[in-house]
Every structure is written in structure tokens, then in C-alpha cells.
Amino acid sequence: MSANTLHKHIRSEEFYFVLEGTGRIRVDGETLTVPKHGGVHVRPESLRQVFNDTAEEVLWLIVGAPEEMEFLKGSLSDMDLSLIYPQDPTQLPPELAESVWPPATTA
């Protein structure tokens, strides 16, 4: 089981495409199941989070544009992370409510 951060983008649109397995993504509170070779387009300002609540391996291809200029090295402005993470970014989808994230690391 795994999850990425719950986040959104200011200007970037993203396309999530499942190369292997069956993907799960939460977009604006709605959970979508994406079959192998299926995809989801996510607009800027939409909260999104890819997660896996199964033992099956899932491989995503994620592309986005345009570039968020605030993240470029040498940006003249400080990035307001609340624009990207308006909620707790470590928040898990309901499907992983019993999980602890991030998992404990082993040495």
C-alpha cells in the first residue's frame, strides 16, 4: 500500500496514465479506479492524490504542463506552499484510513 501527497497545482494540468496494474486516484474527494492503459486528466486547482490500497503493483506515467515557475531554481519569489498543499499533504484517502503514512523506515 502506498500514497503520494494530497496536492494541487496553480497552473499545471496533469495527465495520469496507468502502464501496469489498476490505478487508484482521488480527485477533489472523488475516488477513481483507472484500468491498465486508462488515464485521467486533472485540471489545475483540483486536489489530487494517487494511492494504492491493494497488494498489486501499479505503474503510472504522469505528465504535466505548463511548468510551475515558482519551483524553478533561482525563482525571485518565495513559494507559498499553502497554494500547493491547502490541506495536510500527508492525509490519506479513506481507503487507507487504517494505514500509517509515511511508513516507518528500517535501518
N, C-alpha and C positions, 0 to 999 in steps of 0.2 A: 504494500500500500504506500502511496505517496501523494504529494500535492505540491504545486508551486504556490507562489504568493498570490493573494487576492489583490488585484491591482486594476488600474485603468490607465489610459494614455490621454494626453492632451490633444494631440493632432494625429497620432499614428493609428491607422487601421491595421488589423492583423487578420491573417488567414491561417487557420489551424487545419492541418490535413493529417489524417491517420494513415501511416505507411504500413504498420503491422498491429494486429490486435484490434480491440474495440475500445475507443476512447471515451472519456467522460469529461465534460467541461461544464462549469457553472457560468452563466452569462446573465447578469442583472438578476440574480436569485433563481433563475430557471436552470435546472439540470438537464443537459442534453447528452444523449448517447450517440456516439458517432461511429459508424461501422468502418471496417478496413476500406480504404480508398474513398472515404467520405470526408467532407470538410465543412467548416463553419467560418463565416465571415463575421468579424466583430468590429463594430464602429468605435471611434474614439469616444471617450466618456462612459463607455459601458464597462462595468466591473466584470472581470473575468478571472477564472481560476481553473487550470487543468488539474485533474486528480485521477487517481486510480484506486478504486475500492475493491479490487479483485487481486488474485494471485497471478493473473495473466500479465505478461509483458506487453507494453504498449509503446510504440514508437511514433512520435509526432514530428511533422515538419511544420515549423512556424515561421511565417514571413510577415514583415510589417513595413509600412512606409506611410508618410514621409518620416524621416529621422527626427527624433525629439532633440532639438538643438541644445536644450539645457543640459543634456548629458554629455555633450562633447567636451573633451579635454580643452581647457583654455576658455571656456564659456565666461563671458563677462558678468553673468548674473549667478547668484546662488540659487540652487534648485530648491523650490518649496516642495518637499516630499509629500506633503498632505494633498497635493494635486494628483499624485500617482497612487498614494495609499490613503484614501479618505477614511478607511476603516482599518482595524488591526490586520496587517498583511499576513499574519500567521494564523488567522481564523480559518478553520477547516470547514468544508461543506458538511451538511447534516449526515451525509453517508459515512463520514469518517469521525463522527462525534465521539466514539469510544477510543480513538487513537490519540497519541501524544505526538505533536509535531513541533519542531523537527525531532526526529528520533535521536535517542542518546547515542553518542559515538563511543566506539570501543577502541581501546589503545592496543 
